[in-house]
Amino acid sequence: MNLSRKGLSISPSATLAIDSKAKKLKAEGIDVVGFGAGEPDFDTPVHIKQAAIAAIEAGFTKYTPASGTMTLKEAICAKFKKDNGLDYAPANIVISNGAKHSLVNVFQAICNPGDEVIIPAPFWVSYPEMVKLADGVPVIVYTTEEQGFKFTVDQIRQAVTAKTKAIILNSPSNPTGMVYTREELAELAELAVEKGFYVVSDEIYEKLIYDGKTHVSIASINEKIKAQTIIVNGVSKTYAMTGWRIGYTASTPEIAKIMSNVQSHATSNPNSIAQKAAEAAISGPQDMVATMVAAFASRRDYMVKRINSMPGLSCVNPNGAFYVMMNISQLMGKELAGLKIQSSDDFANVLLEKANVALVPGSGFGIDTHVRLSYATSQENITKGLDRIEQFLKQG
């Protein structure tokens, strides 16, 4: 029997694949240093966990409305007002099972078969697959390290066609860590309004910014672009709550209604207990966020300095998130541990097998000359892992 052609066209997540392989080696007793999955190594703050325990003890374990509780929606609206200067009402908000689920809902809500979604590369590995799942067509716009991994508005203008439905904006970016300025966002907003396409703004890393940079939501530029922007955010990265699976969107009531309807049939409501925990995270003390950011900044500085000191490797300094894109182009065509390096996958595999270091090949992000390292791990692991990479390269 024939299986789904759409399903067969979907590639597995490159980040989760390398993480799974590394965990398998660890289970076999091998000491693997993992730079793979983007997950803060901090524990969820105590007051958030206590809110979840209180929810359980109070019997808050039943279904909630499909698009989330009113109290969490109100907390999210207050967050948007305080952090981003944006006015939203609960009717604009849909709460889902993580920001990834939110993104799937977005494309299900806005895409018709053949609609094009512009995706700047390097991109998060799931974006193109999510678009394809919604019968959309990913249109990749490639950026370079020389341009700071940022697209220009001229590049986007050239990619726009009569079929363009949206562009994905991810700032701070996974995997590059780049951050768009207000001026750059204003140029994109002007083009989006002129051409009439949506901006899907993935702002999951908004609080993880360094070097005095600030996060600007493109929806805050003006009311016209706000009406064409769908913001995606969540609690996983900011509050070390990856396993709690709470994400949310802010959009027009019309789009929110469609996403709510889709979700009601796909998953029903997000976890009731995790919603109470998310409410505590968003509305409660924020001091732990500053502690995390300071630690990430210190680890980033160390990682960037070490990488740029190794022959054959280099990287640019990311301003946000917790990733470094390591340039391995000088190693292409060379032989390491008996294997000729012809791709980022080759480099990642040989490094895992011979040096017991797990990182993510850039091929999944649309840039095969680089690999991604996450510094959302302890300084001890970072030092040990970079020591192994340096020693491995010296051995050739």
N, C-alpha and C positions, 0 to 999 in steps of 0.2 A: 504494500500500500504506500501511496505517496504521503510524505510528511509535509508540514508547512514550509513553503518556499521562503516565506518571510523569516520564520524561525531559524531555518537552516542558514540564512544569510547573516545572522547575528554572531559576532565574534565574542569569545569569552573575555572577561576583564583581565587586562595584562597585569594590573596591580595585584589583584587577588590571586592570579595564577602563580606569580613569583612568590607571593607570601605563602601560598599553599605548599609549594615545593620546599621552601625554607623550613616550614613547620614540620614537614615530613622528615627532613634531615635531623631536625632537633629531636623529634620523637625517637629517632634511631640512636640518640646519644651524641650526636655531633654538635659541637659548639659553633653555632651559626650566628653571625652578627647581622641583624636585619635592618636595612635601610628602606624597606619596602612600603608597606601600607601606611597611609596617612592617618595616624591615630595618636593623639596626645598620650604621653606616658604618665601623666598625672592622674590621680584618682579623682572621681567625681566629688566635689565639695560636700562637706558633712551636712550642711543645711538642706542641700538638695536631696540627699539620701533620706534625711529625716522626714522631709515632706512626703516622700514615697511611702515610707513606713507608716506615717500617720494616715495616708490615704487607704492603705491596706487595712489598718486597724479600724478605720471608720467605715469600712465596707464599700469603699469607692472602687468596686471591682466589676461593675456592670457595663453594658453598652453606654456610650455617650452619643450625642449627635454625630452623624457620619463625618462632618467637616470639623469636628472638634468642639470642646466645651466653650461656653460663652466667656467664662472667667479667663481662660487662657487667651482667647481672641482679644479680650480687652487688655490683657497684659502686653500682648504683641503690639496692639495699636499704641499703647503708651510708650513702648520701646521705640517704635518708629518716630513718634513725635519728639521724644527726648534725644535720640541718637542721630536721627536723619532729617529732622525738621519736616516730616511728612505726616499729613493728616489722613488717616484711614479709619474706617468704621468696621465693626465685626463682619459686616456683609462683604467686605473686601478680602477677608482672610479665610484661607483653607489650611487646616492642620493635617499633616500626613505622617506616614511611617518613615520619617527621615527625609532629608532634602533630596535624595535620589528619587524617592517616590514622588515628591513634589514635582520634580522635573519631568518624570514620566507623565504625570497628570497634565502638565502644561502643554506638552506636545500633542497629547490626545485631544486637548481642548481646542487648539488653534490650527492644527494641520489637517488639510484635505489631501487626498492622493496627488502626488506630483508637486506639492508645495515645497519650495526651496528654503532651507535654513542655513544661513551663513555661519560657519564655525571657524574662527581664527585658530591657526596652529602655531605653536604647540597647544593642544587641547586636552581636557580631561577625557580619559579613554571612553567614557560611557556616552558622551554627547552624540556622536554620530549614530550609535546603535539605538539610542532613544528616539532619535528622529526617524530612523528607518522603521522602528516598531510602530510609529504613528503614520506610516505610509508617506512620510516626507522624504526629501532628497537632501542629504548633507552636501553643502558646497564649501569646500575647504579653501581658506585664504591663508597662505603661508607667510609667516613673519620670520625674521632672522635675528640672530644674536646681536648683530651690528645695529639693528634698530630697537634693541632692548626687548625683543620678543613682543613688541606692540604693533598692531596694525595701524596704518594711516587711513584717514577718511577717504583718500583717493583710491586706495586698494578696495575698500568696501564699495565705493561708488561704482567701480568697474565690475564688481561681482554682482551687483543688483540687477535683476531682470524683472520681467512682468510676473514671474512666478515666485518672487521673493516674499516670504511670509514673515521671517524673523531673522534676527542675528542673536547669537549667544555672546553675552558679555560676562567675563569672569574676572573680577578685580576685587581683592588680590587673587592672583591666578594660581591654580593647580594645573600644570606642574612648574611654572616658571617663577612664581613669586612676584611678578611685576604688578605695579599699581598704576592705574590710569589717573591723570590729573583732572581737575574740574574743567580746564580748558579743552582737553582732549575729549572729554565726555560731552561737552557742549557742542563740539563739532559733529560728533556722532548723532546727538539728539536732533540737531538741525537737519541732517540728512534723513534720519528716520521719519521725521515729521513730513519732510518734503516728499519722500518716496512712499510713505504710508506703510511701513513695516513695524512689527513689534520688536522690542528689545527684551530678551529674556536675561535678566540680570542676576547672575548667581553670586550672592554676596556672603556665602557661608564663612569666608575667612575675614570678614570685615574688621574684627577686633584684633587680628594678628598682623599688625603693621609696625614697622621699625623706622629708625632714622628720622623721626619727626614728621614722617609722611602722615597724611590723613585719608580716611576713606570717605569718598563722596558717592552717594547713590545717584545714578543718572536720573532717577525719577524726581529728584529735588531740583533739577535744572529749571523746569517750568511746568505748568499744568498740561501743556500739550503733550510733552514727552511722558509725563506721568501717566496719562491715559493710555499710552502705547507701551508702557513698561510692565512687565510681570517680574516682581522681585521674588527670588527664592532664597531662603535662609533657614537656619535651624540652630539647634543647641549643641550639636555634636562636637565641633571643633573648639568653640569658645569656652565651653564648660566641661570639657573632657567627658562627654556623654554619648560617645559613639554607639554604644550598645543599647541606649535607651530608645533610639529610633523615633525622634520627633523633628520634623521639618515643617516649614510653612511657606505660604505664598501670600503676596499682596498684589491684587490686580483690580480690574473693574468688577463690579457686581455680576455682570453678564458672564465674564470668563470664570469668576469664582463659582458661579452656579453650575456651569458645565463641569468644572473639575470636581465639585462636590457630588454631582450626579454620577460621574465616572467612578469616583472612589466608593460611592455607596454600593456599587455592584462589584467592585474589584476586591476591596478589603474591609468595607465598613469603616468604623472609627479607628483612629490610632489608639494605642494602649492607654487605658484610663489612668493607670497609676503613673505612667511616664508623663502624661499630660500635667498632672499635679506637680511632678518633679520639675518639669519645664517651666511651669508657672513660678515656682520658687527660684529657679535659675535666673529667669529674665527679670523678675521683680525684686529679687533679694540682693544681698551684698555682692559687689563686683570686684572686691580686692584680689581675689584669687586670679582673675583675668590678668591683672597687672603683673602678678608674680610669674605667671606662665609666660607672658610676653617678654619679660626681662630674661628669663631662662632661655627661651628660644633665640633671642637676639644674641646672647653670649655664645650659644652653640653654633649659630649661623656664622658668626665672626670667625670662630675657630675653624669650622669646616671650610669656609671660603679660602682662608689663608693657607690651610694645609693643601687643598686641592691645587691651588695656583702655584704651590711650591714644588709639585711633582712633575717631572719631565713627561711630556706627552699628554698632560691633562690641563684643563683650565675651566673656569666658570665665571659668570657674572654675578654680581652681588644682588640677591633678591631683596625687595623691600617689604614683602609680606608673605603670609602663609608660613609653611615650615618645610620648604623643599629647595633643593639646589639642583639645577640642571648642569651636569658635568659634561663638558665637551670632550669627546673621545675621537674626534676626526683625525687627529695626528696618529692614532693607533690603527686606523683602517688600512688593511692590506698587510699589516705586520703579523708575525707569528708569536703567539703567547701560549706557553705550555703545549706546544705541538699543534695548536689550532690557528689557522689563518683567520684573523678577525675581518669579517666582511660586513658585519651588521652589529647593531646595538644588542640584538639577541645573542649573537655569538659571544660578545664581551660579557654580558650578564651571566650567561650559562657557564662560561669557563671560570669566571670569578667565584660563582657559587660552588662549583665542583672542586676547584683547586685551592681557593683561598677561604672558602666558607664565609663569603660575604654576599648578602642578598640585596640587590638593588633592582630598579625597574627599567627595562630597555625602553629607549625613546620611541621605538617603532609604534608602540601603542598610542603614543601622544602625537604622532604625525611628524616626528623628527628623529631620523635614524642615526644621526651623528652625535646624539647625546644619550645619557642615562640619567634617571632621577634618583636622588638620594633624599630621604626624609631625615630631618634633624629633630623629629618628635620622638626622640629616644634619649637615653641618659648620656651625659658627657663621657662616662666610662665606655659605653658602647661605641660612641662616635670615635673616640681616640683609638680604641682597639680595632675597629673596622678600618679606619683610615691607615693605621699602621700596617694592617694586612694587605691593603691595596698597594701601598707603597712598596712593601717587601715583595709582593707578587710581581709588580712591574720591574723591579730591579733584577729578579731572577729571569724574567723574560719567558 
